[in-house]
Amino acid sequence: MNIKQHRKRHIKLHGNLDELLADFIANTDGRLNNSILDMVKWSHKQTVEVDHHKNMVNLEEVER
């Protein structure tokens, strides 16, 4: 991977991390005193089964 490819990948990962962190904060009552490990565990749990729906956006409604 060259520097340009690495930078492009990093930008994508950073955007994904921003989205994940925003979702985590929104669904843990905005508490920022959680650890990174808490966020990683929460994120993994969501890959198994999403347990939050209150802050999810219905993309079909947004596209209308």
CHARMM-style PDB file with segment names, atoms N, HN, CA, C and O in Angstrom:
ATOM      1  N   MET     1       0.855  -1.167   0.000  1.00  0.00      PROA
ATOM      2  CA  MET     1       0.000   0.000   0.000  1.00  0.00      PROA
ATOM      3  C   MET     1       0.905   1.235   0.000  1.00  0.00      PROA
ATOM      4  O   MET     1       1.782   1.382   0.852  1.00  0.00      PROA
ATOM      5  N   ASN     2       0.674   2.109  -0.964  1.00  0.00      PROA
ATOM      6  HN  ASN     2      -0.038   1.990  -1.656  1.00  0.00      PROA
ATOM      7  CA  ASN     2       1.477   3.332  -1.011  1.00  0.00      PROA
ATOM      8  C   ASN     2       0.860   4.415  -0.117  1.00  0.00      PROA
ATOM      9  O   ASN     2      -0.211   4.218   0.459  1.00  0.00      PROA
ATOM     10  N   ILE     3       1.538   5.545  -0.009  1.00  0.00      PROA
ATOM     11  HN  ILE     3       2.407   5.705  -0.476  1.00  0.00      PROA
ATOM     12  CA  ILE     3       1.082   6.609   0.894  1.00  0.00      PROA
ATOM     13  C   ILE     3      -0.295   7.132   0.503  1.00  0.00      PROA
ATOM     14  O   ILE     3      -1.129   7.376   1.375  1.00  0.00      PROA
ATOM     15  N   LYS     4      -0.545   7.307  -0.780  1.00  0.00      PROA
ATOM     16  HN  LYS     4       0.133   7.109  -1.489  1.00  0.00      PROA
ATOM     17  CA  LYS     4      -1.846   7.817  -1.232  1.00  0.00      PROA
ATOM     18  C   LYS     4      -2.964   6.825  -0.873  1.00  0.00      PROA
ATOM     19  O   LYS     4      -4.026   7.235  -0.404  1.00  0.00      PROA
ATOM     20  N   GLN     5      -2.731   5.543  -1.089  1.00  0.00      PROA
ATOM     21  HN  GLN     5      -1.868   5.211  -1.471  1.00  0.00      PROA
ATOM     22  CA  GLN     5      -3.725   4.521  -0.754  1.00  0.00      PROA
ATOM     23  C   GLN     5      -3.947   4.460   0.757  1.00  0.00      PROA
ATOM     24  O   GLN     5      -5.074   4.318   1.231  1.00  0.00      PROA
ATOM     25  N   HSD     6      -2.855   4.570   1.493  1.00  0.00      PROA
ATOM     26  HN  HSD     6      -1.939   4.686   1.108  1.00  0.00      PROA
ATOM     27  CA  HSD     6      -2.958   4.538   2.953  1.00  0.00      PROA
ATOM     28  C   HSD     6      -3.782   5.721   3.458  1.00  0.00      PROA
ATOM     29  O   HSD     6      -4.641   5.557   4.324  1.00  0.00      PROA
ATOM     30  N   ARG     7      -3.525   6.895   2.925  1.00  0.00      PROA
ATOM     31  HN  ARG     7      -2.827   7.029   2.221  1.00  0.00      PROA
ATOM     32  CA  ARG     7      -4.267   8.094   3.342  1.00  0.00      PROA
ATOM     33  C   ARG     7      -5.746   7.946   3.010  1.00  0.00      PROA
ATOM     34  O   ARG     7      -6.602   8.300   3.821  1.00  0.00      PROA
ATOM     35  N   LYS     8      -6.058   7.421   1.812  1.00  0.00      PROA
ATOM     36  HN  LYS     8      -5.363   7.133   1.153  1.00  0.00      PROA
ATOM     37  CA  LYS     8      -7.451   7.229   1.409  1.00  0.00      PROA
ATOM     38  C   LYS     8      -8.151   6.243   2.349  1.00  0.00      PROA
ATOM     39  O   LYS     8      -9.295   6.459   2.750  1.00  0.00      PROA
ATOM     40  N   ARG     9      -7.453   5.165   2.692  1.00  0.00      PROA
ATOM     41  HN  ARG     9      -6.524   4.989   2.366  1.00  0.00      PROA
ATOM     42  CA  ARG     9      -8.019   4.167   3.597  1.00  0.00      PROA
ATOM     43  C   ARG     9      -8.223   4.758   4.995  1.00  0.00      PROA
ATOM     44  O   ARG     9      -9.238   4.500   5.643  1.00  0.00      PROA
ATOM     45  N   HSD    10      -7.263   5.542   5.446  1.00  0.00      PROA
ATOM     46  HN  HSD    10      -6.439   5.751   4.919  1.00  0.00      PROA
ATOM     47  CA  HSD    10      -7.365   6.162   6.756  1.00  0.00      PROA
ATOM     48  C   HSD    10      -8.560   7.111   6.823  1.00  0.00      PROA
ATOM     49  O   HSD    10      -9.272   7.142   7.827  1.00  0.00      PROA
ATOM     50  N   ILE    11      -8.780   7.872   5.777  1.00  0.00      PROA
ATOM     51  HN  ILE    11      -8.202   7.847   4.962  1.00  0.00      PROA
ATOM     52  CA  ILE    11      -9.920   8.795   5.743  1.00  0.00      PROA
ATOM     53  C   ILE    11     -11.228   8.012   5.853  1.00  0.00      PROA
ATOM     54  O   ILE    11     -12.131   8.416   6.585  1.00  0.00      PROA
ATOM     55  N   LYS    12     -11.333   6.897   5.132  1.00  0.00      PROA
ATOM     56  HN  LYS    12     -10.599   6.569   4.538  1.00  0.00      PROA
ATOM     57  CA  LYS    12     -12.541   6.072   5.199  1.00  0.00      PROA
ATOM     58  C   LYS    12     -12.711   5.498   6.608  1.00  0.00      PROA
ATOM     59  O   LYS    12     -13.808   5.539   7.165  1.00  0.00      PROA
ATOM     60  N   LEU    13     -11.635   4.965   7.181  1.00  0.00      PROA
ATOM     61  HN  LEU    13     -10.744   4.931   6.728  1.00  0.00      PROA
ATOM     62  CA  LEU    13     -11.713   4.404   8.524  1.00  0.00      PROA
ATOM     63  C   LEU    13     -12.091   5.462   9.552  1.00  0.00      PROA
ATOM     64  O   LEU    13     -12.879   5.197  10.460  1.00  0.00      PROA
ATOM     65  N   HSD    14     -11.534   6.652   9.411  1.00  0.00      PROA
ATOM     66  HN  HSD    14     -10.894   6.867   8.674  1.00  0.00      PROA
ATOM     67  CA  HSD    14     -11.838   7.737  10.334  1.00  0.00      PROA
ATOM     68  C   HSD    14     -13.322   8.104  10.265  1.00  0.00      PROA
ATOM     69  O   HSD    14     -13.952   8.340  11.296  1.00  0.00      PROA
ATOM     70  N   GLY    15     -13.873   8.150   9.067  1.00  0.00      PROA
ATOM     71  HN  GLY    15     -13.362   7.958   8.230  1.00  0.00      PROA
ATOM     72  CA  GLY    15     -15.298   8.423   8.902  1.00  0.00      PROA
ATOM     73  C   GLY    15     -16.148   7.345   9.548  1.00  0.00      PROA
ATOM     74  O   GLY    15     -17.156   7.640  10.190  1.00  0.00      PROA
ATOM     75  N   ASN    16     -15.739   6.090   9.376  1.00  0.00      PROA
ATOM     76  HN  ASN    16     -14.920   5.851   8.854  1.00  0.00      PROA
ATOM     77  CA  ASN    16     -16.469   4.979   9.995  1.00  0.00      PROA
ATOM     78  C   ASN    16     -16.372   5.047  11.510  1.00  0.00      PROA
ATOM     79  O   ASN    16     -17.346   4.771  12.210  1.00  0.00      PROA
ATOM     80  N   LEU    17     -15.201   5.412  12.021  1.00  0.00      PROA
ATOM     81  HN  LEU    17     -14.409   5.636  11.453  1.00  0.00      PROA
ATOM     82  CA  LEU    17     -15.043   5.540  13.470  1.00  0.00      PROA
ATOM     83  C   LEU    17     -15.914   6.672  14.004  1.00  0.00      PROA
ATOM     84  O   LEU    17     -16.526   6.531  15.063  1.00  0.00      PROA
ATOM     85  N   ASP    18     -15.976   7.788  13.290  1.00  0.00      PROA
ATOM     86  HN  ASP    18     -15.478   7.902  12.430  1.00  0.00      PROA
ATOM     87  CA  ASP    18     -16.843   8.893  13.703  1.00  0.00      PROA
ATOM     88  C   ASP    18     -18.290   8.434  13.816  1.00  0.00      PROA
ATOM     89  O   ASP    18     -18.979   8.749  14.787  1.00  0.00      PROA
ATOM     90  N   GLU    19     -18.743   7.687  12.812  1.00  0.00      PROA
ATOM     91  HN  GLU    19     -18.183   7.432  12.024  1.00  0.00      PROA
ATOM     92  CA  GLU    19     -20.124   7.199  12.817  1.00  0.00      PROA
ATOM     93  C   GLU    19     -20.353   6.226  13.973  1.00  0.00      PROA
ATOM     94  O   GLU    19     -21.369   6.309  14.663  1.00  0.00      PROA
ATOM     95  N   LEU    20     -19.412   5.308  14.185  1.00  0.00      PROA
ATOM     96  HN  LEU    20     -18.587   5.241  13.624  1.00  0.00      PROA
ATOM     97  CA  LEU    20     -19.529   4.345  15.276  1.00  0.00      PROA
ATOM     98  C   LEU    20     -19.545   5.048  16.629  1.00  0.00      PROA
ATOM     99  O   LEU    20     -20.359   4.716  17.491  1.00  0.00      PROA
ATOM    100  N   LEU    21     -18.665   6.000  16.817  1.00  0.00      PROA
ATOM    101  HN  LEU    21     -18.004   6.269  16.116  1.00  0.00      PROA
ATOM    102  CA  LEU    21     -18.596   6.715  18.090  1.00  0.00      PROA
ATOM    103  C   LEU    21     -19.876   7.506  18.341  1.00  0.00      PROA
ATOM    104  O   LEU    21     -20.381   7.531  19.464  1.00  0.00      PROA
ATOM    105  N   ALA    22     -20.402   8.149  17.303  1.00  0.00      PROA
ATOM    106  HN  ALA    22     -19.992   8.128  16.391  1.00  0.00      PROA
ATOM    107  CA  ALA    22     -21.655   8.897  17.450  1.00  0.00      PROA
ATOM    108  C   ALA    22     -22.798   7.960  17.835  1.00  0.00      PROA
ATOM    109  O   ALA    22     -23.622   8.299  18.684  1.00  0.00      PROA
ATOM    110  N   ASP    23     -22.847   6.788  17.216  1.00  0.00      PROA
ATOM    111  HN  ASP    23     -22.177   6.513  16.526  1.00  0.00      PROA
ATOM    112  CA  ASP    23     -23.882   5.806  17.526  1.00  0.00      PROA
ATOM    113  C   ASP    23     -23.733   5.324  18.965  1.00  0.00      PROA
ATOM    114  O   ASP    23     -24.721   5.198  19.689  1.00  0.00      PROA
ATOM    115  N   PHE    24     -22.502   5.055  19.376  1.00  0.00      PROA
ATOM    116  HN  PHE    24     -21.700   5.156  18.788  1.00  0.00      PROA
ATOM    117  CA  PHE    24     -22.229   4.603  20.738  1.00  0.00      PROA
ATOM    118  C   PHE    24     -22.663   5.643  21.758  1.00  0.00      PROA
ATOM    119  O   PHE    24     -23.321   5.308  22.742  1.00  0.00      PROA
ATOM    120  N   ILE    25     -22.302   6.900  21.534  1.00  0.00      PROA
ATOM    121  HN  ILE    25     -21.768   7.172  20.734  1.00  0.00      PROA
ATOM    122  CA  ILE    25     -22.664   7.972  22.462  1.00  0.00      PROA
ATOM    123  C   ILE    25     -24.178   8.144  22.522  1.00  0.00      PROA
ATOM    124  O   ILE    25     -24.751   8.300  23.600  1.00  0.00      PROA
ATOM    125  N   ALA    26     -24.822   8.115  21.351  1.00  0.00      PROA
ATOM    126  HN  ALA    26     -24.356   7.988  20.475  1.00  0.00      PROA
ATOM    127  CA  ALA    26     -26.272   8.296  21.299  1.00  0.00      PROA
ATOM    128  C   ALA    26     -27.014   7.187  22.037  1.00  0.00      PROA
ATOM    129  O   ALA    26     -28.116   7.402  22.543  1.00  0.00      PROA
ATOM    130  N   ASN    27     -26.420   6.019  22.097  1.00  0.00      PROA
ATOM    131  HN  ASN    27     -25.525   5.844  21.686  1.00  0.00      PROA
ATOM    132  CA  ASN    27     -27.112   4.883  22.693  1.00  0.00      PROA
ATOM    133  C   ASN    27     -26.578   4.492  24.060  1.00  0.00      PROA
ATOM    134  O   ASN    27     -26.951   3.451  24.601  1.00  0.00      PROA
ATOM    135  N   THR    28     -25.715   5.312  24.614  1.00  0.00      PROA
ATOM    136  HN  THR    28     -25.412   6.157  24.175  1.00  0.00      PROA
ATOM    137  CA  THR    28     -25.254   5.102  25.988  1.00  0.00      PROA
ATOM    138  C   THR    28     -25.488   6.377  26.770  1.00  0.00      PROA
ATOM    139  O   THR    28     -24.724   6.713  27.675  1.00  0.00      PROA
ATOM    140  N   ASP    29     -26.548   7.085  26.417  1.00  0.00      PROA
ATOM    141  HN  ASP    29     -27.169   6.813  25.682  1.00  0.00      PROA
ATOM    142  CA  ASP    29     -26.974   8.304  27.108  1.00  0.00      PROA
ATOM    143  C   ASP    29     -25.905   9.387  27.129  1.00  0.00      PROA
ATOM    144  O   ASP    29     -25.849  10.194  28.057  1.00  0.00      PROA
ATOM    145  N   GLY    30     -25.065   9.405  26.116  1.00  0.00      PROA
ATOM    146  HN  GLY    30     -25.110   8.750  25.362  1.00  0.00      PROA
ATOM    147  CA  GLY    30     -24.081  10.473  25.974  1.00  0.00      PROA
ATOM    148  C   GLY    30     -22.948  10.434  26.969  1.00  0.00      PROA
ATOM    149  O   GLY    30     -22.220  11.416  27.117  1.00  0.00      PROA
ATOM    150  N   ARG    31     -22.785   9.318  27.655  1.00  0.00      PROA
ATOM    151  HN  ARG    31     -23.377   8.521  27.535  1.00  0.00      PROA
ATOM    152  CA  ARG    31     -21.704   9.214  28.639  1.00  0.00      PROA
ATOM    153  C   ARG    31     -20.371   9.058  27.926  1.00  0.00      PROA
ATOM    154  O   ARG    31     -20.184   8.135  27.133  1.00  0.00      PROA
ATOM    155  N   LEU    32     -19.460   9.954  28.211  1.00  0.00      PROA
ATOM    156  HN  LEU    32     -19.612  10.703  28.856  1.00  0.00      PROA
ATOM    157  CA  LEU    32     -18.137   9.878  27.598  1.00  0.00      PROA
ATOM    158  C   LEU    32     -17.120   9.253  28.535  1.00  0.00      PROA
ATOM    159  O   LEU    32     -15.931   9.213  28.218  1.00  0.00      PROA
ATOM    160  N   ASN    33     -17.569   8.764  29.683  1.00  0.00      PROA
ATOM    161  HN  ASN    33     -18.535   8.797  29.941  1.00  0.00      PROA
ATOM    162  CA  ASN    33     -16.633   8.167  30.624  1.00  0.00      PROA
ATOM    163  C   ASN    33     -16.435   6.677  30.364  1.00  0.00      PROA
ATOM    164  O   ASN    33     -15.775   5.995  31.148  1.00  0.00      PROA
ATOM    165  N   ASN    34     -16.994   6.171  29.281  1.00  0.00      PROA
ATOM    166  HN  ASN    34     -17.531   6.725  28.644  1.00  0.00      PROA
ATOM    167  CA  ASN    34     -16.778   4.777  28.912  1.00  0.00      PROA
ATOM    168  C   ASN    34     -15.393   4.627  28.289  1.00  0.00      PROA
ATOM    169  O   ASN    34     -14.845   5.579  27.732  1.00  0.00      PROA
ATOM    170  N   SER    35     -14.846   3.450  28.387  1.00  0.00      PROA
ATOM    171  HN  SER    35     -15.291   2.677  28.839  1.00  0.00      PROA
ATOM    172  CA  SER    35     -13.533   3.201  27.808  1.00  0.00      PROA
ATOM    173  C   SER    35     -13.658   2.787  26.351  1.00  0.00      PROA
ATOM    174  O   SER    35     -14.745   2.464  25.873  1.00  0.00      PROA
ATOM    175  N   ILE    36     -12.547   2.800  25.666  1.00  0.00      PROA
ATOM    176  HN  ILE    36     -11.664   3.062  26.055  1.00  0.00      PROA
ATOM    177  CA  ILE    36     -12.521   2.315  24.283  1.00  0.00      PROA
ATOM    178  C   ILE    36     -12.929   0.845  24.262  1.00  0.00      PROA
ATOM    179  O   ILE    36     -13.625   0.402  23.348  1.00  0.00      PROA
ATOM    180  N   LEU    37     -12.499   0.102  25.257  1.00  0.00      PROA
ATOM    181  HN  LEU    37     -11.933   0.462  25.999  1.00  0.00      PROA
ATOM    182  CA  LEU    37     -12.885  -1.306  25.333  1.00  0.00      PROA
ATOM    183  C   LEU    37     -14.398  -1.452  25.452  1.00  0.00      PROA
ATOM    184  O   LEU    37     -14.980  -2.349  24.842  1.00  0.00      PROA
ATOM    185  N   ASP    38     -15.043  -0.579  26.233  1.00  0.00      PROA
ATOM    186  HN  ASP    38     -14.570   0.150  26.728  1.00  0.00      PROA
ATOM    187  CA  ASP    38     -16.513  -0.598  26.330  1.00  0.00      PROA
ATOM    188  C   ASP    38     -17.130  -0.393  24.955  1.00  0.00      PROA
ATOM    189  O   ASP    38     -18.080  -1.085  24.589  1.00  0.00      PROA
ATOM    190  N   MET    39     -16.589   0.565  24.184  1.00  0.00      PROA
ATOM    191  HN  MET    39     -15.818   1.128  24.481  1.00  0.00      PROA
ATOM    192  CA  MET    39     -17.132   0.845  22.861  1.00  0.00      PROA
ATOM    193  C   MET    39     -16.921  -0.346  21.927  1.00  0.00      PROA
ATOM    194  O   MET    39     -17.819  -0.697  21.161  1.00  0.00      PROA
ATOM    195  N   VAL    40     -15.761  -0.962  21.984  1.00  0.00      PROA
ATOM    196  HN  VAL    40     -15.032  -0.677  22.607  1.00  0.00      PROA
ATOM    197  CA  VAL    40     -15.481  -2.115  21.128  1.00  0.00      PROA
ATOM    198  C   VAL    40     -16.404  -3.278  21.479  1.00  0.00      PROA
ATOM    199  O   VAL    40     -16.930  -3.944  20.587  1.00  0.00      PROA
ATOM    200  N   LYS    41     -16.604  -3.524  22.768  1.00  0.00      PROA
ATOM    201  HN  LYS    41     -16.177  -2.982  23.493  1.00  0.00      PROA
ATOM    202  CA  LYS    41     -17.515  -4.594  23.195  1.00  0.00      PROA
ATOM    203  C   LYS    41     -18.941  -4.293  22.748  1.00  0.00      PROA
ATOM    204  O   LYS    41     -19.643  -5.178  22.258  1.00  0.00      PROA
ATOM    205  N   TRP    42     -19.372  -3.033  22.918  1.00  0.00      PROA
ATOM    206  HN  TRP    42     -18.802  -2.314  23.316  1.00  0.00      PROA
ATOM    207  CA  TRP    42     -20.715  -2.633  22.497  1.00  0.00      PROA
ATOM    208  C   TRP    42     -20.870  -2.814  20.986  1.00  0.00      PROA
ATOM    209  O   TRP    42     -21.885  -3.324  20.512  1.00  0.00      PROA
ATOM    210  N   SER    43     -19.860  -2.393  20.245  1.00  0.00      PROA
ATOM    211  HN  SER    43     -19.035  -1.978  20.629  1.00  0.00      PROA
ATOM    212  CA  SER    43     -19.905  -2.500  18.789  1.00  0.00      PROA
ATOM    213  C   SER    43     -19.998  -3.958  18.354  1.00  0.00      PROA
ATOM    214  O   SER    43     -20.777  -4.298  17.463  1.00  0.00      PROA
ATOM    215  N   HSD    44     -19.205  -4.812  18.982  1.00  0.00      PROA
ATOM    216  HN  HSD    44     -18.572  -4.536  19.705  1.00  0.00      PROA
ATOM    217  CA  HSD    44     -19.262  -6.234  18.638  1.00  0.00      PROA
ATOM    218  C   HSD    44     -20.649  -6.801  18.933  1.00  0.00      PROA
ATOM    219  O   HSD    44     -21.202  -7.559  18.137  1.00  0.00      PROA
ATOM    220  N   LYS    45     -21.195  -6.431  20.070  1.00  0.00      PROA
ATOM    221  HN  LYS    45     -20.746  -5.815  20.717  1.00  0.00      PROA
ATOM    222  CA  LYS    45     -22.538  -6.901  20.427  1.00  0.00      PROA
ATOM    223  C   LYS    45     -23.551  -6.499  19.353  1.00  0.00      PROA
ATOM    224  O   LYS    45     -24.460  -7.266  19.038  1.00  0.00      PROA
ATOM    225  N   GLN    46     -23.394  -5.298  18.792  1.00  0.00      PROA
ATOM    226  HN  GLN    46     -22.655  -4.675  19.048  1.00  0.00      PROA
ATOM    227  CA  GLN    46     -24.321  -4.833  17.761  1.00  0.00      PROA
ATOM    228  C   GLN    46     -24.169  -5.625  16.462  1.00  0.00      PROA
ATOM    229  O   GLN    46     -25.119  -5.725  15.686  1.00  0.00      PROA
ATOM    230  N   THR    47     -22.987  -6.186  16.221  1.00  0.00      PROA
ATOM    231  HN  THR    47     -22.215  -6.105  16.852  1.00  0.00      PROA
ATOM    232  CA  THR    47     -22.814  -7.009  15.016  1.00  0.00      PROA
ATOM    233  C   THR    47     -23.527  -8.344  15.162  1.00  0.00      PROA
ATOM    234  O   THR    47     -23.913  -8.962  14.169  1.00  0.00      PROA
ATOM    235  N   VAL    48     -23.701  -8.788  16.404  1.00  0.00      PROA
ATOM    236  HN  VAL    48     -23.388  -8.287  17.210  1.00  0.00      PROA
ATOM    237  CA  VAL    48     -24.415 -10.038  16.672  1.00  0.00      PROA
ATOM    238  C   VAL    48     -25.916  -9.792  16.604  1.00  0.00      PROA
ATOM    239  O   VAL    48     -26.644 -10.522  15.933  1.00  0.00      PROA
ATOM    240  N   GLU    49     -26.369  -8.761  17.303  1.00  0.00      PROA
ATOM    241  HN  GLU    49     -25.777  -8.168  17.849  1.00  0.00      PROA
ATOM    242  CA  GLU    49     -27.792  -8.397  17.295  1.00  0.00      PROA
ATOM    243  C   GLU    49     -27.943  -6.959  17.770  1.00  0.00      PROA
ATOM    244  O   GLU    49     -27.561  -6.616  18.889  1.00  0.00      PROA
ATOM    245  N   VAL    50     -28.497  -6.134  16.913  1.00  0.00      PROA
ATOM    246  HN  VAL    50     -28.807  -6.412  16.004  1.00  0.00      PROA
ATOM    247  CA  VAL    50     -28.711  -4.730  17.275  1.00  0.00      PROA
ATOM    248  C   VAL    50     -29.719  -4.677  18.408  1.00  0.00      PROA
ATOM    249  O   VAL    50     -30.816  -5.227  18.306  1.00  0.00      PROA
ATOM    250  N   ASP    51     -29.336  -4.009  19.492  1.00  0.00      PROA
ATOM    251  HN  ASP    51     -28.445  -3.562  19.574  1.00  0.00      PROA
ATOM    252  CA  ASP    51     -30.251  -3.932  20.638  1.00  0.00      PROA
ATOM    253  C   ASP    51     -30.749  -2.517  20.887  1.00  0.00      PROA
ATOM    254  O   ASP    51     -31.348  -2.238  21.925  1.00  0.00      PROA
ATOM    255  N   HSD    52     -30.506  -1.643  19.953  1.00  0.00      PROA
ATOM    256  HN  HSD    52     -30.019  -1.870  19.109  1.00  0.00      PROA
ATOM    257  CA  HSD    52     -30.994  -0.274  20.098  1.00  0.00      PROA
ATOM    258  C   HSD    52     -31.732   0.124  18.833  1.00  0.00      PROA
ATOM    259  O   HSD    52     -31.327  -0.213  17.720  1.00  0.00      PROA
ATOM    260  N   HSD    53     -32.793   0.829  19.024  1.00  0.00      PROA
ATOM    261  HN  HSD    53     -33.122   1.103  19.928  1.00  0.00      PROA
ATOM    262  CA  HSD    53     -33.586   1.266  17.872  1.00  0.00      PROA
ATOM    263  C   HSD    53     -34.011   2.717  18.008  1.00  0.00      PROA
ATOM    264  O   HSD    53     -34.432   3.332  17.028  1.00  0.00      PROA
ATOM    265  N   LYS    54     -33.908   3.267  19.193  1.00  0.00      PROA
ATOM    266  HN  LYS    54     -33.566   2.767  19.989  1.00  0.00      PROA
ATOM    267  CA  LYS    54     -34.433   4.602  19.441  1.00  0.00      PROA
ATOM    268  C   LYS    54     -33.742   5.683  18.612  1.00  0.00      PROA
ATOM    269  O   LYS    54     -34.368   6.691  18.283  1.00  0.00      PROA
ATOM    270  N   ASN    55     -32.493   5.501  18.277  1.00  0.00      PROA
ATOM    271  HN  ASN    55     -31.985   4.683  18.544  1.00  0.00      PROA
ATOM    272  CA  ASN    55     -31.756   6.529  17.539  1.00  0.00      PROA
ATOM    273  C   ASN    55     -31.431   6.123  16.110  1.00  0.00      PROA
ATOM    274  O   ASN    55     -30.662   6.800  15.428  1.00  0.00      PROA
ATOM    275  N   MET    56     -32.019   5.010  15.652  1.00  0.00      PROA
ATOM    276  HN  MET    56     -32.644   4.460  16.206  1.00  0.00      PROA
ATOM    277  CA  MET    56     -31.748   4.564  14.292  1.00  0.00      PROA
ATOM    278  C   MET    56     -32.578   5.389  13.311  1.00  0.00      PROA
ATOM    279  O   MET    56     -33.736   5.713  13.574  1.00  0.00      PROA
ATOM    280  N   VAL    57     -31.976   5.715  12.201  1.00  0.00      PROA
ATOM    281  HN  VAL    57     -31.035   5.451  11.988  1.00  0.00      PROA
ATOM    282  CA  VAL    57     -32.639   6.490  11.164  1.00  0.00      PROA
ATOM    283  C   VAL    57     -33.176   5.530  10.113  1.00  0.00      PROA
ATOM    284  O   VAL    57     -32.470   4.625   9.670  1.00  0.00      PROA
ATOM    285  N   ASN    58     -34.422   5.732   9.718  1.00  0.00      PROA
ATOM    286  HN  ASN    58     -34.996   6.468  10.078  1.00  0.00      PROA
ATOM    287  CA  ASN    58     -34.999   4.949   8.634  1.00  0.00      PROA
ATOM    288  C   ASN    58     -34.556   5.592   7.329  1.00  0.00      PROA
ATOM    289  O   ASN    58     -35.089   6.626   6.928  1.00  0.00      PROA
ATOM    290  N   LEU    59     -33.577   4.976   6.664  1.00  0.00      PROA
ATOM    291  HN  LEU    59     -33.143   4.136   6.990  1.00  0.00      PROA
ATOM    292  CA  LEU    59     -33.014   5.571   5.450  1.00  0.00      PROA
ATOM    293  C   LEU    59     -34.027   5.667   4.326  1.00  0.00      PROA
ATOM    294  O   LEU    59     -33.922   6.555   3.480  1.00  0.00      PROA
ATOM    295  N   GLU    60     -35.008   4.770   4.299  1.00  0.00      PROA
ATOM    296  HN  GLU    60     -35.093   4.049   4.987  1.00  0.00      PROA
ATOM    297  CA  GLU    60     -36.037   4.844   3.271  1.00  0.00      PROA
ATOM    298  C   GLU    60     -36.840   6.138   3.407  1.00  0.00      PROA
ATOM    299  O   GLU    60     -37.196   6.751   2.401  1.00  0.00      PROA
ATOM    300  N   GLU    61     -37.124   6.554   4.633  1.00  0.00      PROA
ATOM    301  HN  GLU    61     -36.835   6.056   5.450  1.00  0.00      PROA
ATOM    302  CA  GLU    61     -37.859   7.800   4.849  1.00  0.00      PROA
ATOM    303  C   GLU    61     -36.998   9.011   4.497  1.00  0.00      PROA
ATOM    304  O   GLU    61     -37.510   9.994   3.962  1.00  0.00      PROA
ATOM    305  N   VAL    62     -35.715   8.956   4.786  1.00  0.00      PROA
ATOM    306  HN  VAL    62     -35.299   8.157   5.221  1.00  0.00      PROA
ATOM    307  CA  VAL    62     -34.814  10.064   4.487  1.00  0.00      PROA
ATOM    308  C   VAL    62     -34.706  10.276   2.989  1.00  0.00      PROA
ATOM    309  O   VAL    62     -34.614  11.416   2.533  1.00  0.00      PROA
ATOM    310  N   GLU    63     -34.716   9.192   2.208  1.00  0.00      PROA
ATOM    311  HN  GLU    63     -34.791   8.266   2.578  1.00  0.00      PROA
ATOM    312  CA  GLU    63     -34.542   9.284   0.763  1.00  0.00      PROA
ATOM    313  C   GLU    63     -35.773   9.813   0.055  1.00  0.00      PROA
ATOM    314  O   GLU    63     -35.679  10.214  -1.105  1.00  0.00      PROA
ATOM    315  N   ARG    64     -36.931   9.828   0.714  1.00  0.00      PROA
ATOM    316  HN  ARG    64     -37.007   9.502   1.656  1.00  0.00      PROA
ATOM    317  CA  ARG    64     -38.171  10.288   0.070  1.00  0.00      PROA
ATOM    318  C   ARG    64     -38.195  11.756  -0.133  1.00  0.00      PROA
ATOM    319  OT1 ARG    64     -39.170  12.291  -0.662  1.00  0.00      PROA
TER     320      ARG     64
END
